[in-house]
């Protein structure tokens, strides 16, 4: 009986891991489709990940208050 419970527990753990991986795969497929869709996704990624700005654009960074006592 202990072996049965152990196997059932292992199955539940594996099913949760599989669900997390499935979600990650879906997110990756969506990103791949966006990247295949044109330059907009590539530009968005370059802006967010690499800080790309175009000529004649001004970059603004909004910085929060580190001394927030609320």
PyMOL commands that set and color helices and strands:
alter all, ss='L'
color gray80, all
select helices_A, chain A and resi 2-36+39-50
alter helices_A, ss='H'
color red, helices_A
deselect
rebuild
show_as cartoon
